[in-house]
Amino acid sequence: MFPTPIEKTSRSWQLTYQALLPATLIIWLLPLIAVAIFSIKPAGDFAEGNFWGLPSSFEFFNNYGRVFFDSDMPRYLMNSFLITVPTVIGAVALSAMTGFALGVYKFKGNLLIFFMFIAGNFVPFQILMVPVRDLTVSMNLYDTKLGLILFHVAFQTGFCTLFMRNFIRALPFPLIEAARVEGVAEWRIFVFVVMPLMKPALAALAVLIFTFIWNDYFWAIVLTQGPDAQPVTAGITSFNSQFRAAYHLMSAGSIVAALPPVAMFFLMQKHFIAGLTLGAVK
């Protein structure tokens, strides 16, 4: 029923596995490797078709210097932080409260409300493009960081609620009952009893949402325009002009834009893995 561990297979299959694994990893990383290589090449290499060869000149400091000092990239990066951090805080806070309500309290319509949160995750977000854009325009939130934050919080809360509700239901309920017997208020139970037990789940959810929002491109170009509110994913396209695309600068900007979520994962790796695996083994 379960696959045989690689240690218990034949020696020939182990050697095949050891040879295929690095090759598969290189193929998977090939696009990122190509972007990293081209970020240190001069613009002429792309025009001459030198995609995979050695750079005709090493332009690391020149390319990345132009990205930081001769463009709006720092502003786009700041916009991404100002959009992503409040969104993560808002979505995680709301989902923790809704997950607590749906996971602990038994009332009529509990399951229906939970299904409504889940159903929102199955709606193709492309069909919401026009109504959401019109809504932000009518509310004077178009091309503002606040509009993007509010939309992301609303859109991510459904998935976060699913995550938190199932996690809270796995917690030992006698702890909550014991606190109620002692006369502890419900909000104090949530803050001082449930929240400390949710730290691994909160960390895992924060990493996931941070990555989702930071890497968002679709809504960044639908709801914003220009450096005043656009995040870095949409701002990278500013290196394109009417008649020429600076692919070497776009590559350097892409590497810079990819660093914060990678750093976020490695900083929170311990809590992230603990949150995903908590409750998997009893």
Accessible surface in RSA format (square Angstrom, percent):
REM  Atomic radii and reference values for relative SASA: ProtOr
REM  Chains: A
REM  Algorithm: Lee & Richards
REM  Probe-radius: 1.40
REM  Slices: 20
REM RES _ NUM      All-atoms   Total-Side   Main-Chain    Non-polar    All polar
REM                ABS   REL    ABS   REL    ABS   REL    ABS   REL    ABS   REL
RES MET A   1   224.06 116.0 134.59  89.1  89.48 213.0 122.68 104.3 101.38 134.3
RES PHE A   2   165.54  82.8 143.28  88.7  22.26  57.9 144.17  87.4  21.37  61.2
RES PRO A   3   122.88  89.6  99.04  90.3  23.85  86.7 111.36  91.9  11.52  71.6
RES THR A   4    86.21  61.3  63.85  64.7  22.36  53.3  31.81  42.7  54.40  82.2
RES PRO A   5    67.35  49.1  55.99  51.0  11.36  41.3  67.35  55.6   0.00   0.0
RES ILE A   6    49.73  28.3  43.99  32.8   5.74  13.8  44.84  32.3   4.89  13.3
RES GLU A   7   133.32  76.5 109.43  82.8  23.89  56.9  65.24 126.2  68.08  55.6
RES LYS A   8   162.79  79.4 128.99  79.1  33.80  80.5  82.29  74.1  80.50  85.7
RES THR A   9    36.11  25.7  19.05  19.3  17.06  40.7  26.31  35.3   9.81  14.8
RES SER A  10    68.62  58.0  51.04  68.1  17.57  40.5  51.30 109.2  17.32  24.3
RES ARG A  11   150.06  63.0 142.00  72.4   8.07  19.2  69.48  95.0  80.58  48.8
RES SER A  12    77.63  65.6  69.56  92.8   8.07  18.6  51.94 110.6  25.68  36.0
RES TRP A  13   123.88  49.7 121.56  58.8   2.32   5.4 111.33  59.4  12.55  20.4
RES GLN A  14    32.16  18.0  32.07  23.4   0.09   0.2   2.96   6.3  29.19  22.1
RES LEU A  15    89.96  50.1  85.39  61.1   4.58  11.5  85.68  60.2   4.28  11.5
RES THR A  16    57.94  41.2  52.36  53.1   5.58  13.3  33.17  44.6  24.77  37.4
RES TYR A  17    90.49  42.2  89.17  50.7   1.32   3.4  55.74  41.9  34.76  42.8
RES GLN A  18    98.98  55.3  87.41  63.9  11.57  27.6  35.89  76.4  63.08  47.8
RES ALA A  19    68.93  63.4  49.36  76.2  19.58  44.5  58.77  82.8  10.16  26.9
RES LEU A  20    99.59  55.5  99.49  71.2   0.10   0.2  99.54  69.9   0.05   0.1
RES LEU A  21    97.94  54.5  94.71  67.8   3.23   8.1  97.62  68.6   0.32   0.9
RES PRO A  22    68.44  49.9  64.92  59.2   3.52  12.8  68.42  56.5   0.03   0.2
RES ALA A  23    45.79  42.1  40.00  61.7   5.79  13.2  44.65  62.9   1.14   3.0
RES THR A  24    81.88  58.2  80.63  81.7   1.25   3.0  60.86  81.7  21.02  31.8
RES LEU A  25    90.49  50.4  87.12  62.3   3.37   8.5  90.18  63.3   0.31   0.8
RES ILE A  26    97.80  55.7  97.65  72.7   0.15   0.4  97.80  70.4   0.00   0.0
RES ILE A  27   123.10  70.0 117.09  87.2   6.00  14.5 117.15  84.4   5.95  16.1
RES TRP A  28   184.71  74.1 165.82  80.3  18.89  44.3 142.98  76.2  41.72  67.7
RES LEU A  29    57.81  32.2  57.28  41.0   0.53   1.3  57.81  40.6   0.00   0.0
RES LEU A  30    72.65  40.5  72.65  52.0   0.00   0.0  72.65  51.0   0.00   0.0
RES PRO A  31    91.21  66.5  82.48  75.2   8.73  31.7  90.87  75.0   0.34   2.1
RES LEU A  32    97.03  54.0  93.00  66.5   4.03  10.1  95.68  67.2   1.35   3.6
RES ILE A  33    64.11  36.5  61.55  45.9   2.56   6.2  64.11  46.2   0.00   0.0
RES ALA A  34    27.73  25.5  25.37  39.1   2.36   5.4  25.91  36.5   1.82   4.8
RES VAL A  35    48.77  32.1  46.63  42.2   2.14   5.2  48.70  42.3   0.07   0.2
RES ALA A  36    42.05  38.7  37.38  57.7   4.67  10.6  37.85  53.3   4.20  11.1
RES ILE A  37    50.01  28.5  48.72  36.3   1.29   3.1  50.01  36.0   0.00   0.0
RES PHE A  38    16.48   8.2  16.45  10.2   0.03   0.1  16.45  10.0   0.03   0.1
RES SER A  39     0.86   0.7   0.86   1.1   0.00   0.0   0.00   0.0   0.86   1.2
RES ILE A  40    39.22  22.3  39.22  29.2   0.00   0.0  39.22  28.2   0.00   0.0
RES LYS A  41     0.00   0.0   0.00   0.0   0.00   0.0   0.00   0.0   0.00   0.0
RES PRO A  42    26.86  19.6  24.33  22.2   2.53   9.2  26.86  22.2   0.00   0.0
RES ALA A  43    34.04  31.3  22.30  34.4  11.74  26.7  23.63  33.3  10.41  27.6
RES GLY A  44    36.10  44.5   0.00   N/A  36.10  44.5  30.82  84.6   5.28  11.8
RES ASP A  45     1.96   1.4   1.96   1.9   0.00   0.0   0.00   0.0   1.96   2.0
RES PHE A  46    81.46  40.8  76.98  47.7   4.48  11.7  76.98  46.7   4.48  12.8
RES ALA A  47    91.36  84.0  51.23  79.1  40.13  91.3  60.03  84.5  31.33  83.0
RES GLU A  48   140.98  80.9 102.99  77.9  37.99  90.5  45.93  88.8  95.05  77.6
RES GLY A  49    41.04  50.6   0.00   N/A  41.04  50.6  19.27  52.9  21.77  48.8
RES ASN A  50    37.88  26.1  31.18  30.1   6.70  16.1  21.07  50.7  16.82  16.3
RES PHE A  51    96.43  48.2  89.71  55.6   6.71  17.5  90.16  54.7   6.26  17.9
RES TRP A  52   145.34  58.3 120.18  58.2  25.16  59.1  95.73  51.0  49.61  80.5
RES GLY A  53    35.40  43.7   0.00   N/A  35.40  43.7  29.77  81.7   5.62  12.6
RES LEU A  54   161.46  89.9 147.39 105.4  14.06  35.3 147.86 103.8  13.60  36.6
RES PRO A  55    39.03  28.4  20.83  19.0  18.20  66.1  20.83  17.2  18.20 113.1
RES SER A  56    84.85  71.7  42.23  56.4  42.62  98.2  46.53  99.1  38.32  53.7
RES SER A  57    46.53  39.3  38.36  51.2   8.16  18.8  41.56  88.5   4.96   7.0
RES PHE A  58   131.57  65.8 102.48  63.5  29.09  75.7 102.49  62.1  29.07  83.2
RES GLU A  59    38.01  21.8  36.89  27.9   1.12   2.7   4.09   7.9  33.92  27.7
RES PHE A  60    76.34  38.2  76.23  47.2   0.11   0.3  76.23  46.2   0.11   0.3
RES PHE A  61   159.28  79.7 148.81  92.2  10.46  27.2 151.32  91.7   7.96  22.8
RES ASN A  62    75.76  52.2  64.65  62.5  11.11  26.7  24.70  59.4  51.06  49.4
RES ASN A  63     0.91   0.6   0.91   0.9   0.00   0.0   0.00   0.0   0.91   0.9
RES TYR A  64    30.07  14.0  29.55  16.8   0.52   1.4  23.40  17.6   6.67   8.2
RES GLY A  65    21.72  26.8   0.00   N/A  21.72  26.8  20.10  55.2   1.62   3.6
RES ARG A  66    95.72  40.2  93.84  47.8   1.88   4.5  17.32  23.7  78.40  47.5
RES VAL A  67     0.00   0.0   0.00   0.0   0.00   0.0   0.00   0.0   0.00   0.0
RES PHE A  68    79.28  39.7  72.34  44.8   6.94  18.1  72.34  43.9   6.94  19.9
RES PHE A  69   171.29  85.7 140.01  86.7  31.28  81.4 144.05  87.3  27.24  78.0
RES ASP A  70   108.67  76.1  71.61  71.3  37.06  87.6  27.57  64.9  81.10  80.9
RES SER A  71    36.17  30.6   9.89  13.2  26.29  60.6  22.10  47.1  14.07  19.7
RES ASP A  72    67.36  47.2  62.00  61.7   5.36  12.7   4.23  10.0  63.13  63.0
RES MET A  73     1.62   0.8   0.67   0.4   0.95   2.3   1.07   0.9   0.55   0.7
RES PRO A  74    59.45  43.3  51.80  47.2   7.65  27.8  54.21  44.8   5.24  32.6
RES ARG A  75   116.01  48.7 109.11  55.6   6.89  16.4  38.21  52.2  77.80  47.2
RES TYR A  76     8.45   3.9   8.45   4.8   0.00   0.0   0.92   0.7   7.53   9.3
RES LEU A  77    24.04  13.4  24.04  17.2   0.00   0.0  24.04  16.9   0.00   0.0
RES MET A  78   107.15  55.5 106.07  70.2   1.08   2.6  93.91  79.8  13.25  17.5
RES ASN A  79     6.21   4.3   6.21   6.0   0.00   0.0   0.00   0.0   6.21   6.0
RES SER A  80     1.13   1.0   0.55   0.7   0.57   1.3   1.11   2.4   0.02   0.0
RES PHE A  81    78.94  39.5  77.59  48.1   1.35   3.5  77.74  47.1   1.21   3.5
RES LEU A  82    83.28  46.4  80.28  57.4   3.00   7.5  81.13  57.0   2.15   5.8
RES ILE A  83     3.29   1.9   3.29   2.5   0.00   0.0   3.29   2.4   0.00   0.0
RES THR A  84     1.70   1.2   1.70   1.7   0.00   0.0   0.00   0.0   1.70   2.6
RES VAL A  85    66.07  43.5  64.93  58.8   1.13   2.7  66.07  57.4   0.00   0.0
RES PRO A  86    52.86  38.5  44.36  40.4   8.50  30.9  48.15  39.7   4.72  29.3
RES THR A  87     0.00   0.0   0.00   0.0   0.00   0.0   0.00   0.0   0.00   0.0
RES VAL A  88    14.47   9.5  14.47  13.1   0.00   0.0  14.47  12.6   0.00   0.0
RES ILE A  89   112.66  64.1 107.29  79.9   5.37  12.9 111.78  80.5   0.88   2.4
RES GLY A  90    20.80  25.7   0.00   N/A  20.80  25.7  20.61  56.6   0.19   0.4
RES ALA A  91     0.00   0.0   0.00   0.0   0.00   0.0   0.00   0.0   0.00   0.0
RES VAL A  92    19.73  13.0  19.73  17.9   0.00   0.0  19.73  17.1   0.00   0.0
RES ALA A  93    45.99  42.3  37.60  58.0   8.39  19.1  45.36  63.9   0.63   1.7
RES LEU A  94    76.93  42.8  76.91  55.0   0.02   0.0  76.91  54.0   0.02   0.0
RES SER A  95     0.00   0.0   0.00   0.0   0.00   0.0   0.00   0.0   0.00   0.0
RES ALA A  96     2.39   2.2   2.39   3.7   0.00   0.0   2.39   3.4   0.00   0.0
RES MET A  97    97.18  50.3  91.69  60.7   5.49  13.1  53.44  45.4  43.74  57.9
RES THR A  98    37.61  26.7  34.89  35.4   2.72   6.5  37.59  50.5   0.02   0.0
RES GLY A  99     0.00   0.0   0.00   N/A   0.00   0.0   0.00   0.0   0.00   0.0
RES PHE A 100    12.72   6.4  12.72   7.9   0.00   0.0  12.72   7.7   0.00   0.0
RES ALA A 101    35.02  32.2  35.02  54.0   0.00   0.0  35.02  49.3   0.00   0.0
RES LEU A 102     7.86   4.4   6.20   4.4   1.66   4.2   6.20   4.4   1.66   4.5
RES GLY A 103    13.91  17.2   0.00   N/A  13.91  17.2   0.27   0.7  13.64  30.6
RES VAL A 104    10.71   7.1   2.18   2.0   8.53  20.6   2.71   2.4   8.00  21.7
RES TYR A 105    73.09  34.1  68.25  38.8   4.84  12.6  64.87  48.7   8.23  10.1
RES LYS A 106   199.91  97.5 164.57 101.0  35.34  84.1 109.61  98.7  90.30  96.2
RES PHE A 107    89.24  44.6  67.23  41.6  22.01  57.3  79.04  47.9  10.20  29.2
RES LYS A 108   209.09 102.0 174.97 107.4  34.12  81.2 126.31 113.7  82.78  88.2
RES GLY A 109    29.65  36.6   0.00   N/A  29.65  36.6  21.07  57.8   8.58  19.2
RES ASN A 110    19.81  13.7  18.93  18.3   0.88   2.1  12.46  30.0   7.36   7.1
RES LEU A 111    98.92  55.1  96.44  69.0   2.48   6.2  96.46  67.7   2.45   6.6
RES LEU A 112   116.82  65.1 112.99  80.8   3.83   9.6 114.64  80.5   2.18   5.9
RES ILE A 113    69.52  39.6  69.51  51.8   0.00   0.0  69.51  50.1   0.00   0.0
RES PHE A 114    10.59   5.3  10.59   6.6   0.00   0.0  10.59   6.4   0.00   0.0
RES PHE A 115   106.63  53.3 103.88  64.3   2.76   7.2 104.34  63.3   2.29   6.6
RES MET A 116   128.07  66.3 113.76  75.3  14.31  34.1 100.58  85.5  27.49  36.4
RES PHE A 117    53.47  26.8  47.56  29.5   5.91  15.4  52.41  31.8   1.06   3.0
RES ILE A 118    35.68  20.3  35.68  26.6   0.00   0.0  35.68  25.7   0.00   0.0
RES ALA A 119    55.43  51.0  49.00  75.6   6.43  14.6  53.23  75.0   2.20   5.8
RES GLY A 120    37.08  45.7   0.00   N/A  37.08  45.7  31.06  85.2   6.02  13.5
RES ASN A 121    61.20  42.2  28.91  27.9  32.29  77.8  23.66  56.9  37.55  36.3
RES PHE A 122   156.72  78.4 130.63  80.9  26.09  67.9 136.68  82.9  20.04  57.4
RES VAL A 123    57.26  37.7  50.29  45.5   6.97  16.8  52.12  45.3   5.14  13.9
RES PRO A 124    75.86  55.3  66.11  60.3   9.75  35.4  75.86  62.6   0.00   0.0
RES PHE A 125    76.54  38.3  76.52  47.4   0.01   0.0  76.52  46.4   0.01   0.0
RES GLN A 126    96.33  53.9  89.11  65.1   7.23  17.2  43.13  91.8  53.20  40.3
RES ILE A 127   113.48  64.6  89.81  66.9  23.68  57.1  98.77  71.1  14.72  39.9
RES LEU A 128    50.15  27.9  50.15  35.9   0.00   0.0  50.15  35.2   0.00   0.0
RES MET A 129    73.53  38.1  73.53  48.7   0.00   0.0  57.32  48.7  16.21  21.5
RES VAL A 130    91.09  59.9  89.47  81.0   1.61   3.9  90.50  78.6   0.59   1.6
RES PRO A 131    71.46  52.1  60.93  55.5  10.53  38.3  67.20  55.5   4.26  26.5
RES VAL A 132    20.62  13.6  19.99  18.1   0.64   1.5  20.62  17.9   0.00   0.0
RES ARG A 133    98.47  41.3  98.47  50.2   0.00   0.0  20.74  28.4  77.72  47.1
RES ASP A 134    75.67  53.0  70.64  70.3   5.03  11.9  28.22  66.4  47.46  47.3
RES LEU A 135   102.61  57.1  98.41  70.4   4.20  10.5 102.08  71.7   0.52   1.4
RES THR A 136     9.20   6.5   9.14   9.3   0.06   0.1   9.20  12.4   0.00   0.0
RES VAL A 137    70.73  46.5  62.66  56.7   8.07  19.4  63.69  55.3   7.04  19.1
RES SER A 138    83.38  70.5  46.54  62.1  36.85  84.9  51.18 109.0  32.21  45.1
RES MET A 139   105.58  54.7  84.07  55.6  21.51  51.2  80.84  68.7  24.74  32.8
RES ASN A 140   132.09  91.1 108.66 105.0  23.43  56.4  32.28  77.7  99.81  96.5
RES LEU A 141    27.99  15.6  26.47  18.9   1.51   3.8  26.47  18.6   1.51   4.1
RES TYR A 142    50.57  23.6  37.86  21.5  12.71  33.1  27.55  20.7  23.02  28.4
RES ASP A 143    40.12  28.1  30.29  30.1   9.83  23.2   7.74  18.2  32.38  32.3
RES THR A 144    45.74  32.5  42.08  42.7   3.66   8.7  45.25  60.8   0.49   0.7
RES LYS A 145    61.07  29.8  57.44  35.2   3.63   8.6  28.72  25.8  32.35  34.5
RES LEU A 146    97.36  54.2  93.87  67.2   3.49   8.8  94.64  66.5   2.72   7.3
RES GLY A 147     2.20   2.7   0.00   N/A   2.20   2.7   0.66   1.8   1.54   3.4
RES LEU A 148     1.54   0.9   1.21   0.9   0.33   0.8   1.21   0.9   0.33   0.9
RES ILE A 149    24.92  14.2  24.92  18.6   0.00   0.0  24.92  17.9   0.00   0.0
RES LEU A 150    87.70  48.8  82.66  59.1   5.04  12.7  83.09  58.4   4.61  12.4
RES PHE A 151    23.99  12.0  17.61  10.9   6.37  16.6  23.40  14.2   0.58   1.7
RES HIS A 152     6.51   3.6   6.51   4.5   0.00   0.0   2.92   3.0   3.59   4.2
RES VAL A 153    20.22  13.3  20.22  18.3   0.00   0.0  20.22  17.6   0.00   0.0
RES ALA A 154    76.25  70.1  50.20  77.5  26.05  59.3  58.74  82.7  17.51  46.4
RES PHE A 155    63.57  31.8  49.28  30.5  14.29  37.2  54.58  33.1   8.98  25.7
RES GLN A 156    24.73  13.8  24.52  17.9   0.20   0.5   0.29   0.6  24.43  18.5
RES THR A 157    14.31  10.2  14.31  14.5   0.00   0.0  13.81  18.5   0.50   0.8
RES GLY A 158    10.45  12.9   0.00   N/A  10.45  12.9   8.53  23.4   1.92   4.3
RES PHE A 159    62.24  31.1  62.24  38.6   0.00   0.0  62.24  37.7   0.00   0.0
RES CYS A 160     0.00   0.0   0.00   0.0   0.00   0.0   0.00   0.0   0.00   0.0
RES THR A 161     0.00   0.0   0.00   0.0   0.00   0.0   0.00   0.0   0.00   0.0
RES LEU A 162    51.14  28.5  51.14  36.6   0.00   0.0  51.14  35.9   0.00   0.0
RES PHE A 163    41.55  20.8  32.19  19.9   9.35  24.3  38.43  23.3   3.12   8.9
RES MET A 164     0.00   0.0   0.00   0.0   0.00   0.0   0.00   0.0   0.00   0.0
RES ARG A 165    28.68  12.0  28.68  14.6   0.00   0.0   0.00   0.0  28.68  17.4
RES ASN A 166    72.14  49.8  61.85  59.8  10.29  24.8  27.55  66.3  44.59  43.1
RES PHE A 167    22.57  11.3  16.26  10.1   6.31  16.4  21.84  13.2   0.73   2.1
RES ILE A 168     5.56   3.2   0.46   0.3   5.10  12.3   0.46   0.3   5.10  13.8
RES ARG A 169   137.02  57.5 106.23  54.2  30.79  73.3  19.09  26.1 117.93  71.5
RES ALA A 170    79.85  73.4  42.05  64.9  37.80  86.0  52.89  74.5  26.95  71.4
RES LEU A 171    27.72  15.4  18.12  13.0   9.60  24.1  18.48  13.0   9.24  24.9
RES PRO A 172    72.05  52.5  60.37  55.0  11.68  42.5  70.73  58.4   1.32   8.2
RES PHE A 173    80.11  40.1  76.81  47.6   3.30   8.6  77.72  47.1   2.39   6.8
RES PRO A 174    89.93  65.5  86.32  78.7   3.61  13.1  86.91  71.8   3.03  18.8
RES LEU A 175    83.34  46.4  79.16  56.6   4.18  10.5  79.69  56.0   3.65   9.8
RES ILE A 176     6.76   3.8   6.76   5.0   0.00   0.0   6.76   4.9   0.00   0.0
RES GLU A 177    83.56  48.0  82.28  62.2   1.29   3.1  24.53  47.4  59.04  48.2
RES ALA A 178    55.99  51.5  48.71  75.2   7.28  16.6  55.05  77.5   0.94   2.5
RES ALA A 179    11.99  11.0   5.92   9.1   6.07  13.8  11.37  16.0   0.61   1.6
RES ARG A 180    82.31  34.6  65.48  33.4  16.82  40.1  37.05  50.6  45.25  27.4
RES VAL A 181   126.50  83.2  95.37  86.3  31.13  75.0 103.06  89.5  23.43  63.6
RES GLU A 182   141.79  81.4 109.38  82.7  32.41  77.2  37.74  73.0 104.05  85.0
RES GLY A 183    65.13  80.3   0.00   N/A  65.13  80.3  34.01  93.3  31.12  69.7
RES VAL A 184    51.78  34.1  39.23  35.5  12.54  30.2  44.17  38.4   7.60  20.6
RES ALA A 185    43.62  40.1  30.75  47.5  12.87  29.3  41.62  58.6   2.00   5.3
RES GLU A 186    67.75  38.9  63.34  47.9   4.41  10.5  49.56  95.9  18.19  14.9
RES TRP A 187   154.31  61.9 147.33  71.3   6.98  16.4 134.29  71.6  20.02  32.5
RES ARG A 188   105.43  44.3 105.30  53.7   0.13   0.3  18.20  24.9  87.23  52.9
RES ILE A 189     0.00   0.0   0.00   0.0   0.00   0.0   0.00   0.0   0.00   0.0
RES PHE A 190    28.75  14.4  28.75  17.8   0.00   0.0  28.75  17.4   0.00   0.0
RES VAL A 191    63.69  41.9  57.98  52.5   5.71  13.8  57.98  50.4   5.71  15.5
RES PHE A 192   120.45  60.3 101.16  62.7  19.30  50.2 102.30  62.0  18.16  52.0
RES VAL A 193    37.72  24.8  31.53  28.5   6.20  14.9  35.02  30.4   2.70   7.3
RES VAL A 194     1.06   0.7   1.06   1.0   0.00   0.0   1.06   0.9   0.00   0.0
RES MET A 195    57.11  29.6  55.81  36.9   1.30   3.1  56.07  47.7   1.04   1.4
RES PRO A 196    62.04  45.2  49.91  45.5  12.13  44.1  50.58  41.8  11.46  71.2
RES LEU A 197    68.85  38.3  61.11  43.7   7.74  19.4  64.83  45.5   4.02  10.8
RES MET A 198     0.00   0.0   0.00   0.0   0.00   0.0   0.00   0.0   0.00   0.0
RES LYS A 199   137.48  67.1 132.88  81.5   4.60  10.9  78.28  70.5  59.19  63.1
RES PRO A 200    33.20  24.2  33.00  30.1   0.21   0.8  33.03  27.3   0.17   1.1
RES ALA A 201     0.00   0.0   0.00   0.0   0.00   0.0   0.00   0.0   0.00   0.0
RES LEU A 202    30.26  16.8  29.02  20.8   1.24   3.1  29.34  20.6   0.91   2.5
RES ALA A 203    11.44  10.5   7.00  10.8   4.43  10.1  10.90  15.4   0.53   1.4
RES ALA A 204     0.00   0.0   0.00   0.0   0.00   0.0   0.00   0.0   0.00   0.0
RES LEU A 205     0.00   0.0   0.00   0.0   0.00   0.0   0.00   0.0   0.00   0.0
RES ALA A 206    16.87  15.5  16.87  26.0   0.00   0.0  16.87  23.8   0.00   0.0
RES VAL A 207     4.32   2.8   4.32   3.9   0.00   0.0   4.32   3.7   0.00   0.0
RES LEU A 208    40.43  22.5  40.20  28.8   0.24   0.6  40.43  28.4   0.00   0.0
RES ILE A 209     0.00   0.0   0.00   0.0   0.00   0.0   0.00   0.0   0.00   0.0
RES PHE A 210    15.07   7.5  15.07   9.3   0.00   0.0  15.07   9.1   0.00   0.0
RES THR A 211    42.11  30.0  42.06  42.6   0.05   0.1  35.51  47.7   6.60  10.0
RES PHE A 212    92.95  46.5  80.41  49.8  12.54  32.6  85.58  51.9   7.37  21.1
RES ILE A 213     8.61   4.9   1.77   1.3   6.85  16.5   1.77   1.3   6.85  18.6
RES TRP A 214     2.86   1.1   1.01   0.5   1.85   4.3   2.01   1.1   0.85   1.4
RES ASN A 215    79.92  55.1  62.57  60.5  17.35  41.8  25.07  60.3  54.85  53.0
RES ASP A 216    25.89  18.1  17.58  17.5   8.31  19.6  12.15  28.6  13.74  13.7
RES TYR A 217   100.07  46.7  96.57  54.9   3.50   9.1  72.58  54.5  27.48  33.9
RES PHE A 218    54.97  27.5  51.93  32.2   3.04   7.9  52.87  32.1   2.10   6.0
RES TRP A 219     9.63   3.9   9.63   4.7   0.00   0.0   7.27   3.9   2.37   3.8
RES ALA A 220     0.00   0.0   0.00   0.0   0.00   0.0   0.00   0.0   0.00   0.0
RES ILE A 221    78.04  44.4  57.63  42.9  20.41  49.2  57.80  41.6  20.24  54.9
RES VAL A 222    15.57  10.2   9.63   8.7   5.94  14.3  14.33  12.5   1.24   3.4
RES LEU A 223     3.08   1.7   2.50   1.8   0.59   1.5   2.50   1.8   0.59   1.6
RES THR A 224     1.13   0.8   0.00   0.0   1.13   2.7   0.00   0.0   1.13   1.7
RES GLN A 225   107.91  60.3 104.04  76.0   3.87   9.2  27.18  57.9  80.73  61.2
RES GLY A 226    30.67  37.8   0.00   N/A  30.67  37.8  24.18  66.4   6.49  14.5
RES PRO A 227    40.93  29.8  40.93  37.3   0.00   0.0  40.93  33.8   0.00   0.0
RES ASP A 228    85.24  59.7  78.80  78.4   6.45  15.2  22.87  53.8  62.37  62.2
RES ALA A 229     1.77   1.6   1.77   2.7   0.00   0.0   1.77   2.5   0.00   0.0
RES GLN A 230    24.06  13.5  24.06  17.6   0.00   0.0   0.00   0.0  24.06  18.2
RES PRO A 231    10.22   7.5  10.22   9.3   0.00   0.0  10.22   8.4   0.00   0.0
RES VAL A 232     0.00   0.0   0.00   0.0   0.00   0.0   0.00   0.0   0.00   0.0
RES THR A 233    25.75  18.3  17.89  18.1   7.86  18.7  19.30  25.9   6.45   9.7
RES ALA A 234     0.81   0.7   0.21   0.3   0.60   1.4   0.21   0.3   0.60   1.6
RES GLY A 235     0.46   0.6   0.00   N/A   0.46   0.6   0.38   1.0   0.08   0.2
RES ILE A 236    18.88  10.7  18.88  14.1   0.00   0.0  18.88  13.6   0.00   0.0
RES THR A 237    57.03  40.6  51.04  51.7   5.99  14.3  33.54  45.0  23.50  35.5
RES SER A 238    64.01  54.1  29.17  38.9  34.84  80.3  35.60  75.8  28.42  39.8
RES PHE A 239    23.76  11.9  11.52   7.1  12.23  31.8  16.43  10.0   7.33  21.0
RES ASN A 240    66.19  45.6  47.29  45.7  18.90  45.5  17.84  42.9  48.35  46.7
RES SER A 241    74.58  63.0  50.39  67.3  24.19  55.7  52.78 112.4  21.81  30.5
RES GLN A 242   158.15  88.4 115.46  84.4  42.70 101.7  48.97 104.2 109.19  82.8
RES PHE A 243   182.18  91.1 145.21  89.9  36.97  96.2 153.03  92.8  29.15  83.4
RES ARG A 244   138.82  58.3 127.61  65.0  11.22  26.7  65.95  90.1  72.87  44.2
RES ALA A 245    30.97  28.5  15.59  24.1  15.38  35.0  15.59  21.9  15.38  40.7
RES ALA A 246     7.37   6.8   6.65  10.3   0.72   1.6   7.04   9.9   0.33   0.9
RES TYR A 247    96.47  45.0  94.24  53.6   2.23   5.8  53.92  40.5  42.55  52.4
RES HIS A 248     6.97   3.8   6.76   4.7   0.21   0.5   2.46   2.5   4.51   5.3
RES LEU A 249     9.75   5.4   9.75   7.0   0.00   0.0   9.75   6.8   0.00   0.0
RES MET A 250    39.56  20.5  39.46  26.1   0.10   0.2  39.48  33.6   0.08   0.1
RES SER A 251    13.26  11.2  10.77  14.4   2.49   5.7   2.29   4.9  10.97  15.4
RES ALA A 252     0.00   0.0   0.00   0.0   0.00   0.0   0.00   0.0   0.00   0.0
RES GLY A 253     0.00   0.0   0.00   N/A   0.00   0.0   0.00   0.0   0.00   0.0
RES SER A 254    40.33  34.1  34.98  46.7   5.35  12.3  19.46  41.4  20.87  29.2
RES ILE A 255    31.88  18.1  31.72  23.6   0.16   0.4  31.78  22.9   0.10   0.3
RES VAL A 256    11.36   7.5  10.15   9.2   1.21   2.9  10.15   8.8   1.21   3.3
RES ALA A 257     8.05   7.4   7.15  11.0   0.90   2.0   7.30  10.3   0.75   2.0
RES ALA A 258    39.78  36.6  35.22  54.4   4.56  10.4  39.43  55.5   0.35   0.9
RES LEU A 259   103.58  57.7 102.57  73.4   1.01   2.5 102.60  72.1   0.98   2.6
RES PRO A 260    25.16  18.3  15.04  13.7  10.12  36.8  22.59  18.7   2.57  16.0
RES PRO A 261    11.43   8.3   9.25   8.4   2.17   7.9   9.61   7.9   1.81  11.3
RES VAL A 262    75.16  49.5  71.48  64.7   3.67   8.9  75.08  65.2   0.07   0.2
RES ALA A 263    49.87  45.9  42.69  65.9   7.18  16.3  49.54  69.8   0.33   0.9
RES MET A 264    42.14  21.8  39.78  26.3   2.36   5.6  22.20  18.9  19.94  26.4
RES PHE A 265    66.62  33.3  66.62  41.3   0.00   0.0  66.62  40.4   0.00   0.0
RES PHE A 266   130.41  65.2 112.66  69.8  17.76  46.2 112.90  68.4  17.51  50.1
RES LEU A 267   145.95  81.3 118.45  84.7  27.50  69.1 121.17  85.1  24.79  66.7
RES MET A 268    50.26  26.0  50.24  33.3   0.02   0.0  24.31  20.7  25.95  34.4
RES GLN A 269    67.54  37.8  67.36  49.2   0.18   0.4   8.81  18.8  58.73  44.5
RES LYS A 270   168.90  82.4 156.63  96.1  12.27  29.2 106.42  95.8  62.48  66.6
RES HIS A 271    88.83  48.5  88.37  61.4   0.45   1.2  45.72  47.1  43.10  50.2
RES PHE A 272    25.11  12.6  25.11  15.6   0.00   0.0  25.11  15.2   0.00   0.0
RES ILE A 273    85.67  48.8  85.01  63.3   0.66   1.6  85.67  61.7   0.00   0.0
RES ALA A 274    40.80  37.5  33.64  51.9   7.15  16.3  39.92  56.2   0.88   2.3
RES GLY A 275     5.48   6.8   0.00   N/A   5.48   6.8   0.00   0.0   5.48  12.3
RES LEU A 276    88.60  49.3  58.48  41.8  30.12  75.7  60.61  42.6  27.99  75.3
RES THR A 277    75.17  53.5  67.27  68.2   7.90  18.8  55.03  73.9  20.14  30.4
RES LEU A 278    95.89  53.4  73.99  52.9  21.90  55.1  77.99  54.8  17.90  48.2
RES GLY A 279    53.61  66.1   0.00   N/A  53.61  66.1  29.04  79.7  24.57  55.0
RES ALA A 280    79.46  73.1  37.28  57.5  42.18  96.0  49.28  69.4  30.18  79.9
RES VAL A 281   135.74  89.3 109.83  99.4  25.91  62.4 112.71  97.9  23.03  62.5
RES LYS A 282   236.80 115.5 164.92 101.2  71.89 171.2 143.30 129.0  93.50  99.6
END  Absolute sums over single chains surface
CHAIN  1 A    16839.2      14217.3       2621.9      12325.9       4513.3
END  Absolute sums over all chains
TOTAL         16839.2      14217.3       2621.9      12325.9       4513.3
